[in-house]
């Protein structure tokens, strides 16, 4: 009885794999687009496929039956800022079915891939700066930053250094062109996909959180799908203790 009960109530698990976009099947693409539509409005299959094909890597998370229950996409952006090479990993769409929000497979797989990539970049070009370039139209996405990283921008914790702001501006203009406004740090996508009602509502209770309040202040048009451009240095020294645990990493003893 006890063993049978524990099997019935065991939390579902995910298995993550990394692929190139060309290797994602039409069935998987359809499922991924449907997952995205559960959270965002105005997502067509054609637009989804075009966005997916632009990326370099796709993280696919499947349940025990092989059904896709989540995904994340990633690509590199290579620019020069103040004469120094900058490599940024840019995150595209990231979705996990609510039944699997307890899972840490996504941050573990993402973290291993991104930090391994950063190590490769630094080995080949020691002078290069390596960042995570993230755009956010919802406070839940922005809240990943203080959970995982000690320093990130923009933030209420400290002003954005001039060099970091130039890096944000350079990356955003490179990726989004005139859709990015350097005066505000906001990206207004020509084909915006706002979050569905109820997905990331901001009420008075949530505004008591200083990170959320700051995000809303910096991105007042988030409800319409406007995106805030954010930047984080990819360095283990910049990861919080909680982030290290969630990424499944251990900090080396000094």
N, C-alpha and C positions, 0 to 999 in steps of 0.2 A: 504494500500500500504506500509506504513512505517513498520508495524508489519511483513508483509510478507517478505519485503526486509531484515529486521534484522535477521529473521530466516534463510534465505538463506545464509547470510554472516557470521553467528555466527561461531566462531572458534570451530572445533571439540574437543571433550573432551574424556579423558580416565578415566577408573575406574580400580584401582589396587587391587589385591588380593594376598595373600601369601599362598603357597602350599608346600607340600612335593613332591619331584620328582615323586614318585610312583603314585601320583594323577593327573599327567599331561597326557592327553589323546594322542593317536597316532596322531590325527588330529592337536592338539595343537603343538606337537613336530615337525611335518612336517612344520607347519607355522613358528614356531620359527627358525628352521634351514634355511628356505627360507629367512627370514629377515636377518639372520646372513650372508648368502651368498650374500646379496645385498652389503655388506660392506667388506667382507673378502673373500680371495681366499682359495681353497683347503679344504672346510668344507664339509665333508661327513655326511650323516644322522647317520651312525653307530658311527662315532667319536663324533658327537654331543650328541647322546643318552648316550654314555659311560661317557662323561664329565658331562652331566646333572645328571645322576644317582649317581655320586660321591658327589654331593652337598647335603646340608641339607635343604635349602629353595629355592623356586623359586618365584620371584615376577612376576606376569603376569598382563599386562596392556591391556585392551580390550576397543574397541570403543562402541558406543551406540548399534551397531548391534551384539555385542559379538565377533567380529573378533579380534584376538590377534594382537596388533600393537606394542608390545614391551615386553621386559622381562629383568630380571636380576637374577643372581644366587649368592648364598652365602653359605659358610661353615665355621665352626670353626676349628682353628688349635691350639692345646695345646702343648706347649713346655716349657722347663725350660732354663732360661738364667741367668748365675751367681747365681744359686741357688734360683732364684725367679720364680714363675709360671707366664707364659705369655699366655694369650688368645688372639688370633688374628682372626678377621673376614676377610675371604679371598673372594674377589669378583671375580667371573668368568665372563662369557660373559654378556655384558649389551648392549642392542640395543633398540632404539626407532625409529619408522618410522618417516622420516623427516616431514610428515604432522603434527606431534604432538610434535615437538621440543619445542614449546612454553609452553608445559604443565609442571607443577611442581609436578604432582602426583608421579613420580618416586622418586625424592629426599625426598619428604614428607613421603612416605611409607617406603622407605629404612631407612631414618633417625630415624623414630619412632622405627622400628624393631631393628636397631643396637644399639641405645642409651638405649632402654629398656633392651636389652641383656647385655650391658655393666654394667648397674645398677644391674642386677641379679648376674653377675659374682662378682662384688665388694661386694655385700651383703653376698655372700657365702664365698668369699676368699678376704678379705680386702687387703691382701698383693699382690694380682695379678695385673699385668699391662695389660691393655686392649688396643689393637691397631686395626687399619684397615690396612691390608696387601694388597697392590694393585700392579699389574704388568701392564706395559703400553708399547704398541708398536706404539702408536700414540700421537702426542702432544695434541690432543683434550682431551684425557683421562687424561693426566698429568695436564692439565690446570684446571681440577676440583679441584685439591688440593689447589692452592692459592685462588680460589674463596670461598671455604668452610672453609679452615683451616688457622690458623695463623702460626702454625709451622708444617712442614712436611719435610720428608727426602727421598732422597737427594734434596738439594735446593741451588741456588746461594746465598741465603740470609745469610746462615751460614754454617760452616762445620758440618758434621754429627758427633755428639758425639760418642765416642768409644762404650759406652753401647748400643746406638741405632744401631750402625753398627753391633755389635755382634748379636743383636736381628734380624736385617734384614737377616744376614748370616744364623742364626739358622733356621729361618722360611723358607727361600728360599731353603736351603739344605734339610730340612725336607720334603718340598712339591715337590721339583724338582730334588733332588739328584745331580748327576753329570752334569745335564743340566745347573746348575747354576755355574757361575764363580765369586767367592768372590773378585777376584782382580779387576773386572770391575763393579760388581753389575748387570750383564746382564744374562738373561736366554735365552738359545737357545733351544727352544722346538724341540723335535725329529720330531713332526708333526706340523710344523709351519703353520700359516694361515695369510699371509701378508695382509695388507689393500689393497683394490682395488685401482687402479690408480684414482686419483682425489678425494679420500675420505678425505685425510689429507695431502695434498701437502704442503711442506715448501718452501716458496719463500723469497726473500729478505725483503719484507714488513713484513712478519710474524717473521722473525729473529730479527727484531727490538724489539720484545717483549722479555724481558730478561728470562722469564720462558721458552719460546719456544726455545730460543737460548741455554739455559742450557740443556734442554732435548735432543736436537740434539747432543750437545757436549758429553753428557753422554751416549747416545744410538745412535751412528753413524750407526748401522745396523738396525735401526727401519724399514726401507723400506722393508727389507727382513723378517720382522716379529719378530725380536729380541725384548725381553721384558726387561724393566727397573724395578727392584724391588724397591718398595716405601713403606714407613711406616708413619702412622699418629696415634697419641694418640687419642683415643675416649674419649673426655672429653668436656663438654659444654664450659668450659673456653678456649678451644682451637679453638672454632668455630668463624669465622668472623661474623660481623653484617649482611653482605649480606647472609652468609651461614645460619644464624639463620632465616632470612626471608624466604629463599628458602626451608628450612627444616620445615617451619611452626611452629617454636618454639619461645618461649620468654625466654629471660634470666632473672633469678630471681634477684630482687633488693637486693643489699647488705645492 
